[in-house]
Amino acid sequence: MSSPFRQTAREFLQSDKIEIVNYPSRRPAKWFGRKKKITVVTAAYNVETFIHKTVDSVIQQTMDFDDIEYIIVDDCSTDRTKEILHHYASKHKNICVVSLKENTGTPGTPRNIGIELATGKYITFLDGDDWLEPDGLETLVNILEETGDDYAVGKTIKVTSDSETIIGEHESVKERRSITPYEIPRMFYHMGPRARAVKLSLLKEHDIGFPDMKFGEDKQFFCDVFFHVNTISTTTKPVFYVNRTDENPGSLTKVTSVLDKRRCDLQVIQHIKAQNLPVEKERAALTRLYEIDMFKTFDSQVFVRSDEKEAFIGVLREAMETTKDLRYDFRESFQVPMYRAAADLFMEDRIDDFIQLFTWLKREKNKKYVIKDGLPYYELPFFNDKFQHIRIPMLARAIDSYTENGDYVQTFEIYGDHVDHVNTVLIRDRKNYWNEIQVDFEISGNRGEFRVPFKKLNQLKTAFYTVFIRYNDYELINIKRILKNEMVYKDRTFNFYSTKANNIGLKITE
């Protein structure tokens, strides 16, 4: 299927709307040298504050810079971005700077121009306000060379003004080699153009390009990539840093409204459906779009506090219309039971109940839990039908804690589908992913215990930490304390709660 987006890029390259310095195919042989191992493409717009760090992070890679082709497409910036880029191009002949004379308004066309000009064996994308780990490219290229895979992805770190956290931890939590993307749960859930490299020949052969959208263009692009790759690899090594500092307020992701994002997702849904894919491929991509992009939107303070609830509901109605001719029930693959229940409510046209569900989910701090047949459920106080109890995949609750032989010991109870697949107990700094420890644990039936020497705790930096139980390699749950558990029996209310001394108290009222 020919990509109209790539065709637009080709038309740009043949027009007078573009200016190119160090055009790849016109470089003298002494400049070009051997074939480049990897092409880096940067779409840049008004990033004079950050572009030095971005470009320098490519120039200063541990792999030989002569093995890197760097194509930077300036989308008609109005600040000094173009001037800065031309300075770099004058010093490095393998830095190609493309200047557009009209702003396209999206990163899609600039990236597609980069794809058209690229000559490297592999290609990766780096936005003009982000930067690379010093050995990031070498990490990806080495994996691709060793495996022959079509695609490799590493760890992405989101940097804010006071924190460093991991994005899409499922894709970088372990070393994997030569598997399909369908073997990794939620692989379709984080698909920004970061920390990943792809064989350029795969994009050229299948004419894969970015659509011209303000949001979701990378989602559609990497869905198309996954539909055509044979095998992929993942690594735990850091590769990419996403800039979300206070000094960087202008990214399209930040300035695009939630409703506009969901309307873009509708376009992606239609694009995927139009390809008539095998069921397993279509289902993997569309489940992400329906469950995470559509239904998870309502699991937010943005929706609960919004005065535009009818507009949110309207977009969801449009999305549900697209499910009517699917070859399967789109809800069956949902991984979050709460969203499956919400979808059922919506499909039954119980819109008020649908809204009440998410309002309760975001505002009720002391939710009730019940255990039935060893499995955990939310107990919803406003339903008396099949929705009264909604499954929770995993639940862990603290029982007791004490010190013993220089160790801190915490006992807990744990219920759910994946008790047999718990990997570790993780104590992680809330703001810095690298400041963490894994501790020993034991689980027998539904009872567990972890212990950690105070000497080990004392090695951690001064900070606030969260204690997680990690299961299925990458999924995390907190260990909850019961703050309040209120029950009514024969017209009396029995309220078990935690006292200020963290003891269990009981209050009985008529």
C-alpha positions in Angstrom: 0.0 0.0 0.0 1.5 3.3 -1.1 1.9 5.9 1.7 0.4 9.3 0.8 2.5 10.7 3.6 5.8 9.6 2.0 4.6 10.9 -1.3 4.1 14.3 0.2 7.7 14.2 1.4 8.9 13.3 -2.1 7.0 16.3 -3.5 8.7 18.6 -1.0 12.1 17.3 -2.1 11.2 18.1 -5.8 9.8 21.5 -5.0 11.2 25.0 -4.2 9.8 24.8 -0.7 12.9 23.3 0.6 16.6 24.1 1.1 19.2 21.4 1.8 22.7 21.6 3.1 24.9 18.5 2.6 22.4 16.5 0.5 23.3 12.8 1.1 23.4 11.6 -2.5 25.4 14.7 -3.7 28.3 14.4 -1.2 31.7 13.9 -2.6 33.0 10.4 -2.1 35.7 11.6 0.3 33.0 13.0 2.6 30.6 10.1 2.2 33.1 7.3 2.8 31.7 3.9 3.7 27.9 3.2 4.0 26.6 4.7 7.2 25.5 2.2 9.9 22.6 4.3 11.1 20.7 7.4 10.1 19.4 9.7 12.9 16.4 11.9 11.9 15.5 15.0 13.9 12.4 17.1 13.2 13.1 20.5 14.7 10.9 23.5 15.3 11.8 26.5 17.5 14.1 24.5 19.7 17.1 26.9 19.9 17.2 26.4 23.7 17.7 22.6 23.4 19.1 21.9 20.0 22.7 22.1 21.0 22.3 19.3 23.6 20.4 17.2 21.0 22.9 17.5 18.2 25.9 17.2 20.6 24.4 14.0 22.0 24.6 12.5 18.4 28.1 13.9 17.6 29.5 12.6 20.9 28.2 9.0 20.6 30.7 6.2 21.5 30.3 4.7 18.0 32.4 6.4 15.3 30.6 9.5 14.1 31.7 8.7 10.6 29.3 5.7 10.8 26.4 8.0 11.6 24.3 10.0 9.1 22.4 12.8 10.8 19.5 14.4 9.0 17.9 17.4 10.7 14.7 18.9 9.2 13.9 22.4 10.4 10.1 23.0 10.1 10.4 26.7 9.3 11.5 27.8 12.8 11.1 31.5 13.7 13.9 31.5 16.3 17.7 30.8 15.8 17.2 27.0 15.3 18.1 27.2 11.5 21.2 29.3 12.2 22.4 26.9 14.8 21.9 23.9 12.5 23.7 25.5 9.6 26.7 26.1 11.9 26.8 22.4 12.7 26.4 21.4 9.0 29.4 23.7 8.1 31.6 21.7 10.5 30.3 18.1 9.8 29.6 16.9 6.3 27.5 14.0 7.5 25.0 16.4 9.1 22.4 17.2 6.5 20.2 20.2 7.3 16.9 20.5 5.5 15.1 23.8 5.9 11.4 24.0 5.0 10.1 27.4 3.8 6.6 26.7 5.1 5.7 25.3 8.5 3.9 21.9 8.2 2.4 22.0 11.7 3.2 18.4 12.5 6.4 16.3 12.9 5.1 13.8 10.3 6.3 15.5 7.1 9.8 16.5 8.4 10.4 12.9 9.6 9.2 11.5 6.2 11.6 13.8 4.4 14.3 12.3 6.7 13.2 8.8 5.7 13.4 9.7 2.0 16.9 11.1 2.3 18.2 8.4 4.6 21.0 6.1 3.3 22.0 4.3 6.5 21.4 0.6 7.2 19.2 1.5 10.2 17.2 4.5 11.1 16.2 6.1 14.4 14.3 9.3 15.3 15.3 12.0 17.8 13.2 15.0 18.5 14.9 18.4 18.7 14.4 18.8 22.4 15.5 15.3 23.5 18.9 13.6 23.7 20.7 10.3 23.5 22.7 8.2 26.0 26.3 8.4 25.0 26.4 4.7 23.9 22.7 4.6 22.9 23.2 4.2 19.1 26.0 1.7 19.6 23.8 -0.4 21.9 21.0 -0.5 19.3 23.2 -1.1 16.2 25.2 -3.9 18.0 22.0 -5.7 18.8 20.7 -5.4 15.3 24.0 -6.5 13.8 24.3 -9.5 16.1 20.7 -10.7 15.7 19.7 -9.6 12.2 16.4 -8.4 13.7 14.3 -5.7 12.0 13.9 -3.6 15.2 15.5 -3.0 18.6 14.4 -0.8 21.5 16.1 0.2 24.8 15.2 2.2 27.9 13.7 5.7 27.7 14.1 8.0 30.6 11.6 10.9 31.1 13.4 13.9 32.6 11.4 16.5 34.4 12.8 19.4 36.4 13.0 17.3 39.5 12.8 13.6 38.5 14.0 10.9 36.1 11.5 8.0 35.5 11.1 5.2 33.0 8.7 5.4 30.1 7.2 2.1 28.8 9.1 -0.1 31.3 7.7 -3.3 29.8 9.7 -2.8 26.6 13.1 -2.4 28.4 12.7 -4.4 31.6 14.7 -7.4 30.3 17.0 -8.5 27.5 15.1 -10.2 24.7 16.4 -11.4 21.4 14.7 -12.3 18.1 11.1 -12.5 19.2 7.9 -11.1 17.6 6.3 -7.9 19.1 3.2 -10.0 19.8 5.1 -12.0 22.4 5.5 -9.0 24.6 2.4 -7.9 26.5 1.5 -4.3 25.9 4.2 -3.8 23.2 1.7 -1.7 21.3 1.1 0.5 24.4 4.1 2.9 24.2 5.2 3.7 20.7 6.7 7.1 20.7 9.7 7.6 18.3 12.3 7.1 21.0 15.0 4.6 22.0 14.3 2.4 19.0 16.0 1.7 15.6 14.5 0.0 12.5 16.0 -1.4 9.4 15.7 1.4 6.8 15.0 -1.2 4.1 11.8 -2.3 5.9 10.4 1.3 5.7 11.4 1.7 2.1 10.1 -1.7 1.0 6.7 -1.2 2.6 6.5 2.6 2.0 5.9 3.2 5.7 5.6 6.9 6.8 4.3 9.2 9.5 0.8 10.6 8.9 0.3 14.4 9.1 -1.3 14.6 12.6 -0.6 16.7 15.6 -0.8 13.7 17.8 -0.7 9.9 17.3 1.4 10.0 14.2 4.1 7.9 15.9 1.4 5.4 17.1 0.3 4.8 13.6 3.8 4.7 12.2 5.1 2.0 14.7 1.9 0.0 14.3 2.7 -0.2 10.6 6.3 -1.1 11.5 5.1 -3.9 13.8 2.8 -5.3 11.1 5.8 -5.9 8.9 8.7 -6.8 11.2 9.7 -10.4 11.5 11.7 -10.3 14.8 12.6 -7.6 17.3 15.0 -7.3 20.3 14.8 -5.3 23.6 17.5 -4.2 26.0 17.6 -2.8 29.6 20.3 -0.3 28.6 19.3 3.4 28.6 19.2 4.8 25.1 17.0 8.0 25.1 16.1 10.9 27.3 12.7 12.6 26.8 12.7 16.3 27.8 9.7 17.2 29.9 11.3 19.9 32.0 9.6 23.1 33.0 11.7 25.0 30.4 10.1 22.9 27.6 6.4 23.8 27.5 5.9 23.9 23.8 5.7 20.3 22.5 2.7 19.3 20.5 1.9 16.6 23.0 1.5 19.2 25.8 -0.5 21.7 23.8 -2.9 19.3 22.1 -6.2 18.9 24.1 -7.3 15.4 25.3 -10.3 15.5 23.0 -8.2 16.4 20.0 -5.9 13.5 20.8 -8.8 11.1 20.9 -10.0 12.4 17.5 -6.5 11.7 16.1 -6.8 8.2 17.6 -10.0 7.7 15.6 -8.0 8.3 12.4 -5.5 5.7 13.5 -8.3 3.2 14.2 -9.7 3.7 10.7 -6.2 3.4 9.2 -5.6 0.1 10.9 -9.1 -1.3 9.9 -8.6 -0.3 6.3 -5.5 -2.6 6.0 -7.5 -5.9 6.4 -4.9 -7.4 8.6 -4.8 -10.9 10.0 -7.0 -10.9 13.1 -4.2 -11.3 15.6 -2.3 -8.3 14.3 -5.4 -6.1 14.0 -6.6 -7.1 17.5 -3.2 -6.3 19.1 -3.2 -2.8 17.7 -6.9 -2.0 18.2 -7.1 -3.3 21.7 -4.5 -0.7 22.7 -6.4 2.1 21.0 -9.8 1.1 22.4 -8.7 0.2 26.0 -5.8 2.6 26.7 -6.5 5.6 24.4 -10.2 5.6 24.6 -11.4 4.1 27.9 -8.4 5.0 30.0 -9.1 8.7 29.1 -12.1 8.5 31.4 -9.9 7.2 34.2 -8.5 10.7 34.8 -9.1 13.9 36.7 -9.3 15.6 33.3 -12.5 13.9 32.5 -14.0 13.8 36.0 -13.5 17.6 36.4 -14.4 18.4 32.8 -17.4 20.6 31.8 -17.3 18.9 28.4 -18.3 15.4 29.4 -20.8 15.2 26.6 -18.0 15.9 24.1 -15.9 13.1 25.7 -18.9 10.7 25.4 -19.4 11.8 21.8 -15.9 10.8 20.8 -16.3 7.5 22.6 -19.5 6.9 20.7 -17.6 7.4 17.4 -15.0 4.9 18.5 -17.6 2.3 19.5 -19.2 2.7 16.0 -15.9 1.4 14.5 -16.2 -1.8 16.5 -19.5 -2.9 15.0 -18.0 -4.6 12.0 -15.0 -6.2 13.7 -14.5 -10.0 13.4 -14.3 -10.3 17.2 -15.5 -8.8 20.4 -13.0 -6.0 21.0 -13.6 -6.2 24.8 -12.3 -9.7 25.2 -8.6 -8.7 25.0 -8.9 -5.8 27.6 -6.2 -6.4 30.3 -7.9 -4.0 32.8 -11.2 -5.5 34.2 -12.4 -2.0 35.2 -12.2 -0.8 31.6 -13.9 -4.0 30.4 -16.8 -3.2 32.9 -16.9 0.4 31.7 -17.1 -0.8 28.1 -20.0 -3.1 29.0 -21.8 -0.2 30.7 -21.3 2.0 27.7 -22.4 -0.6 25.2 -25.6 -1.1 27.3 -26.1 2.7 27.1 -25.9 3.2 30.8 -24.1 6.5 30.4 -24.9 7.9 33.8 -23.6 4.8 35.5 -20.5 4.9 33.3 -19.7 8.4 34.4 -20.4 7.5 38.1 -18.0 4.6 37.8 -15.1 6.8 36.8 -16.0 9.5 39.2 -15.9 7.0 42.1 -12.7 5.5 40.8 -10.9 8.9 40.9 -12.5 10.4 44.0 -13.0 7.6 46.4 -9.9 7.3 48.5 -11.0 4.4 50.7 -12.2 1.8 48.2 -13.7 -1.4 49.4 -12.1 -4.7 48.4 -13.5 -8.2 48.7 -11.9 -11.5 48.1 -14.0 -14.2 46.5 -12.5 -17.7 45.7 -9.0 -16.3 46.2 -9.5 -13.4 43.7 -9.7 -9.7 44.5 -12.6 -7.4 43.5 -13.6 -3.8 44.0 -17.0 -3.5 45.7 -18.9 -0.6 44.2 -21.4 0.9 46.6 -23.8 2.2 44.0 -24.4 -1.0 42.0 -26.6 -4.0 43.0 -26.2 -6.0 39.8 -23.4 -7.7 37.9 -21.2 -4.6 38.2 -21.2 -4.5 42.0 -18.0 -6.5 42.1 -15.3 -5.7 39.5 -12.2 -7.8 39.3 -8.7 -6.4 40.1 -5.9 -8.3 38.4 -3.7 -8.2 41.6 -4.1 -6.9 45.1 -1.5 -6.8 47.9 -2.3 -5.6 51.5 0.0 -5.1 54.4 -0.4 -7.3 57.5 2.3 -6.6 59.9 5.9 -5.2 60.2 8.7 -5.6 62.6 12.5 -5.7 63.0 14.5 -8.9 63.4 18.2 -9.4 63.5 18.9 -6.1 61.8 16.3 -6.6 59.1 13.0 -4.8 58.4 10.3 -7.4 57.9 7.0 -6.8 56.2 4.3 -9.4 55.9 1.5 -9.0 53.4 -1.4 -10.9 51.8 -1.6 -11.1 48.0 -4.4 -12.2 45.7 -4.9 -12.3 42.0 -4.2 -14.0 38.7 -0.4 -13.7 38.8 0.6 -14.6 42.3 2.8 -17.4 40.9 4.6 -14.9 38.6 5.9 -12.4 41.2 9.5 -11.5 40.3 10.7 -9.2 43.1 9.8 -6.6 45.7 11.1 -3.3 44.6 11.8 -0.2 46.7 12.1 2.7 44.2 12.7 6.4 44.6 9.5 8.2 43.4 11.6 10.6 41.4 14.7 8.8 40.2 14.4 5.4 38.7 18.0 4.5 39.2 17.8 4.9 43.0 16.2 1.6 43.9 16.8 -1.8 45.5 15.3 -5.2 45.0 14.7 -7.2 48.2 14.3 -10.9 49.1 10.7 -12.1 49.5 8.7 -15.3 50.0 5.2 -16.1 49.1 3.3 -19.2 50.3 -0.3 -19.4 49.1 -1.8 -15.9 49.6 0.7 -14.9 52.3 4.0 -13.2 51.7 6.9 -11.6 53.4 9.8 -9.5 52.4 12.8 -8.5 54.5 15.6 -6.0 53.9 18.7 -5.3 56.1 18.8 -1.8 57.5 22.4 -1.7 56.2 21.0 -2.0 52.7 18.3 0.6 53.3 20.9 2.9 54.6 22.6 2.9 51.3 19.7 4.6 49.6 19.7 8.3 49.1 17.5 10.6 51.2 14.2 10.6 49.3 10.6 9.4 49.2 10.2 5.8 48.1 7.4 3.5 46.9 7.4 -0.2 47.7 6.2 -2.3 44.7 5.6 -5.9 44.0 6.7 -6.6 40.5 5.1 -9.5 38.5 5.2 -10.7 34.9 8.6 -9.0 34.6 7.3 -5.5 34.4 3.9 -5.0 36.0 3.9 -3.2 39.4 1.4 -3.0 42.3 1.6 -1.2 45.6 1.2 -2.9 48.9 -1.9 -1.3 50.4 -2.7 -0.5 53.9 -6.4 -0.7 55.0 -7.3 2.8 55.9 -11.0 2.2 56.2 -13.3 -0.7 55.8 -16.9 0.0 56.5 -19.7 -2.6 56.5 -23.4 -2.5 57.4 -25.0 -5.5 59.2 -28.6 -5.4 60.7 -28.8 -1.6 60.5 -25.5 -1.1 62.3 -22.3 0.2 60.7 -19.0 -1.5 61.5 -16.0 0.7 60.6 -12.5 -0.9 60.8 -9.8 1.7 60.3 -6.2 2.6 61.0 -5.6 4.7 64.0 -3.0 7.5 64.1 -0.6 5.0 65.8 -1.2 2.7 62.7 -3.2 0.2 64.7 -6.5 -1.3 63.6 -9.5 0.3 65.3 -13.2 -0.4 65.2 -16.0 2.1 65.3 -19.6 0.8 65.6 -22.5 3.2 65.0 -26.3 2.7 64.9 
